[in-house]
Amino acid sequence: MSDIDLLKNVPEISFIESMTLVELQEEMLTDYVQEMKELTGESQELPQGDPVRLVLNSVALAVYQAMQYVDRAGKMNLLKYSYGDFLDNVGALKKLTRKDPSFATVTLRFSMDSARGQATSISGGTRVATEKGVYFMTDQYTEIPAGETSVLVKATALAAGVGSNDIPIGVITEIVDPVPYIKSVTNTTVSEGGAEMESDAAFTERIYYAPSGYSTAGATEAYEYHAKDYHTNVSDVKAYSPSENQVVIVFLMNEGRLPTQTEQTGMQAHLSKDKIRPLTDHVTVSPPQEIGYTVSLIYYINRSDQGQAVAIQSAVAQAVDGYLTWQRKLGRDINPSELIKRVILAGAKRVELATPIYGAVSDYEVSNCTEKTLTFGGVEDD
C-alpha cells in the first residue's frame, strides 16, 4: 500500500463501515434470536457450544471473507490504498505506466599489444564480464583505426536492475566473445543507470503529482514532477528560481546518493525538452550542497537484557545506519532526537550522544555523515 507523506492526511475509508468479524457474528446471532422469537413467540438462548451458534459463526466467517474482498475492491480504486496491478490501472487513468527496469551502462576500452596497418573490427554485441560474472555487451560496431592500439565503446548490461551498477573502473576485464587481435578489455568508467521495476511507492507518488505535469508554465511542482519522471532512481527533487527566468533543479538518487555527471547531463537534456521547459526558462541541474556532521555516541544495555547483548549491539548498528539513510533527504534538518529514538528502540537502555547536534538544512541542501563512532558502554542495572 502507498505510504507517501502526502497521502497520510487523506481520511481512512472502509467500504464495510469498519465492521469486525466479532461484530458480524454478534449481529447475525441477534438477527437469528429476534427472527425465532417472531416466528415461535419464545426467546431462545444460544450458549457458546450450541450447534446453531457454531453454524452461525461459521457462516459469519464466510460472509466476512466476502466482505473483505468487497472492501479491497473498493479501496483498489483509491490511490491511498492501491498496489500492484490495481495501481497500474489507477495510473492508466492519468495516462501513466509503471517504469520498466533499466540497464546499467559503462564505457569500455579494447586494446591490442601493437598497432596494425589496417583497422581492427569489434562487432556490436561483443560480450565482456567481470570475474564475478556480471555481463555487458557493446552497443554498436566499432574499430581500432590503423596505427592505433585501443578504442573506447559504450556497453550495456545484459541484466536489468541495480546489480550491474557501481562496478569500479578496471574491474570488467573478461572477454567473453574473443575478438581477433584484441588482447584486453577494461572499463574506464563506473557502471551506472541500472534500476529495478518502479516500486509501488515511487509510482504512487508520480501518479499523485501527474496533474502538475500538465502545464508547461514553469510551476515548481511541474518541474519537480518532470525531474522525477527522468529516471526510476531519482528519489528526491527540489526546484527553485534564484532569479528571473532562471530555474535550478537539485536532486538526489536512490538511498541519498549524489547524481553522477552523466546523470546530471541526462537530467539536463530531459528537462530541456520543449514540452517540459517554457521557452523563456534557462534550466540548470546540480547535486545539492552537503552539510557535514558526525555521529559519536555511547550506549548502555539493561542488565536484564545482557543475554541479548550481542544481538542488541547489532541492532543498534543497524539502527544508526538506518538513521544515516533517513537523514539523506533534501531539506531534512539534522535531528539528534531521531537518532536517540532509533537506538533506544533497538534495545539500548540509554544513550550519551556527543554528536550530532541539531542543525538546520535548507531545501536545497542535504546532510552528510563524515564520521561515525559507536561505543558500547556495557550493561547497567535496570
Residue pairs with C-beta under 8 A, 6 or more apart in sequence:
1 80
1 81
1 82
1 83
1 200
2 79
2 80
2 81
2 82
2 83
2 87
2 200
2 201
2 204
3 201
4 201
4 204
4 205
4 208
6 205
6 208
7 79
7 80
7 204
7 208
10 80
13 74
13 75
13 78
13 80
13 81
14 71
15 70
15 71
15 73
15 74
15 75
16 67
16 68
16 70
16 71
19 64
19 67
21 60
21 61
21 64
24 60
24 63
24 64
24 67
25 56
25 57
25 60
28 56
28 59
28 60
28 63
29 46
29 53
29 56
32 46
32 52
32 56
33 43
33 44
33 46
36 42
36 44
37 43
37 44
46 52
46 53
46 56
47 53
75 81
75 82
76 82
76 83
76 86
76 90
77 86
77 90
78 90
79 87
79 90
79 204
79 207
79 208
82 90
82 204
83 200
84 200
87 98
87 200
87 203
87 204
87 207
88 97
88 98
88 203
90 207
91 97
91 98
91 203
91 206
91 207
94 207
94 210
94 211
96 203
96 206
96 207
96 210
98 197
98 198
98 203
99 195
99 197
99 198
99 203
99 232
100 160
100 197
100 198
101 160
101 161
101 194
101 195
101 196
101 197
101 232
102 160
102 193
102 194
102 195
102 231
102 232
103 156
103 157
103 158
103 159
103 160
103 164
103 193
103 194
104 136
104 156
104 157
104 162
104 164
104 165
104 167
104 191
104 192
104 193
104 194
105 154
105 155
105 156
105 157
105 191
105 192
105 193
106 136
106 154
106 155
106 157
106 167
106 172
106 187
106 189
106 190
106 191
106 192
107 152
107 153
107 154
107 155
107 187
107 188
107 189
108 128
108 136
108 138
108 152
108 153
108 154
108 155
108 172
108 185
108 186
108 187
108 188
109 150
109 151
109 152
109 185
109 186
109 187
109 188
110 122
110 142
110 144
110 150
110 151
110 153
110 179
110 182
110 184
110 185
111 149
111 150
111 182
111 183
111 184
111 185
111 186
112 120
112 144
112 149
112 150
112 181
112 182
112 183
113 149
113 183
114 149
115 146
115 147
115 148
115 149
116 144
116 146
116 147
116 181
117 146
117 147
118 146
119 143
119 144
119 145
119 146
120 143
120 144
120 179
120 180
120 181
120 182
121 141
121 143
121 179
122 138
122 141
122 142
122 143
122 144
122 151
122 153
122 179
122 182
123 138
123 141
123 177
123 179
124 138
124 139
124 140
124 141
124 142
125 137
125 138
125 177
126 137
126 138
126 175
126 176
126 177
126 179
127 135
127 136
127 137
127 158
127 176
127 177
128 135
128 136
128 137
128 138
128 155
128 172
128 173
128 174
128 175
128 176
128 185
129 135
129 136
129 172
129 174
129 176
130 167
130 171
130 172
130 173
130 174
131 171
131 173
131 174
134 157
134 159
134 163
134 164
134 167
134 172
135 157
135 158
135 159
135 176
136 155
136 156
136 157
136 158
136 164
136 172
136 191
137 155
137 156
137 157
137 158
138 153
138 154
138 155
139 153
139 154
139 155
139 156
140 153
140 154
142 151
142 153
143 151
144 150
144 151
145 151
152 188
157 164
157 191
157 194
160 194
160 195
160 196
161 194
161 195
161 196
162 194
162 195
162 196
163 194
164 191
164 194
165 191
165 192
165 193
165 194
166 190
166 191
166 192
167 187
167 190
167 191
168 190
169 186
169 187
169 188
169 189
169 190
170 186
170 187
171 187
172 185
172 186
172 187
172 191
173 184
173 185
173 186
174 185
175 182
175 184
175 185
189 262
190 260
192 260
192 262
192 263
193 231
193 233
193 262
193 263
195 231
195 232
195 233
195 254
196 232
197 232
198 206
198 232
202 232
202 235
205 228
206 225
206 228
206 229
209 221
209 224
209 225
209 228
210 225
212 219
212 221
212 222
212 224
212 225
213 222
213 225
213 226
213 229
214 222
215 222
216 222
216 275
216 276
216 277
216 278
217 278
218 247
218 277
218 278
218 281
220 239
220 240
223 237
223 239
223 247
223 249
223 271
223 283
224 237
224 238
224 239
226 270
226 271
226 276
227 234
227 237
227 239
227 249
227 251
227 267
227 270
227 271
227 285
228 234
228 237
229 270
230 266
230 267
230 270
230 271
231 263
231 266
231 267
233 253
233 254
234 251
234 252
234 253
234 254
234 267
235 252
235 253
235 254
235 255
235 256
236 251
236 252
236 256
236 329
236 330
237 249
237 250
237 251
237 252
237 330
238 249
238 250
238 251
238 288
238 330
238 331
238 363
238 364
239 247
239 248
239 249
239 250
240 247
240 248
240 250
240 363
240 364
241 247
241 248
242 248
245 280
245 281
245 282
246 281
246 282
246 284
247 281
247 282
247 283
247 284
248 283
248 284
248 285
248 286
248 364
249 267
249 271
249 283
249 284
249 285
249 286
250 285
250 286
250 287
250 288
250 330
250 364
251 259
251 267
251 285
251 287
251 288
252 258
252 259
252 287
252 288
252 328
252 329
252 330
252 366
253 259
253 263
255 325
255 328
256 325
256 327
256 328
256 329
256 366
258 287
258 288
258 290
259 267
259 285
259 287
264 285
264 286
264 287
267 285
268 283
268 284
268 285
270 276
271 277
271 283
271 285
272 283
277 283
288 330
288 364
288 365
288 366
289 364
289 365
289 366
290 365
290 366
290 367
290 368
291 334
291 359
291 361
291 365
291 366
291 367
291 368
292 367
292 368
292 369
292 370
293 334
293 355
293 356
293 359
293 367
293 368
293 369
293 370
294 355
294 356
294 369
294 370
294 371
294 372
294 373
295 320
295 323
295 324
295 339
295 355
295 356
295 369
295 371
295 372
295 373
295 374
296 353
296 354
296 355
296 371
296 372
296 373
297 339
297 343
297 351
297 352
297 353
297 354
297 355
297 373
297 374
297 375
298 351
298 352
298 354
298 375
298 376
298 377
299 316
299 343
299 348
299 349
299 350
299 351
299 352
299 374
299 375
299 376
299 377
300 348
300 349
300 350
300 351
300 376
300 377
300 378
300 379
300 380
301 309
301 312
301 347
301 348
301 349
301 376
301 378
301 379
301 380
302 349
302 379
302 380
302 381
302 382
303 379
303 380
303 381
303 382
304 382
305 312
305 347
305 349
305 379
306 379
308 347
309 379
311 347
312 346
312 347
312 348
313 376
315 346
315 347
316 343
316 346
316 347
316 348
316 374
316 376
317 374
318 346
319 342
319 343
319 345
319 346
320 339
320 342
320 343
320 372
320 374
322 342
323 338
323 339
323 342
324 369
324 372
326 332
326 338
327 334
327 335
327 367
327 369
328 366
328 367
328 368
329 366
330 363
330 364
330 365
330 366
331 361
331 362
331 363
331 364
331 365
331 366
332 361
332 366
332 367
333 358
333 359
333 360
333 361
333 367
334 356
334 357
334 358
334 359
334 360
334 361
334 367
335 358
336 353
336 355
336 356
336 357
336 358
339 353
339 356
340 351
340 353
343 351
344 350
344 351
349 380
349 382
350 380
352 377
359 367
361 367
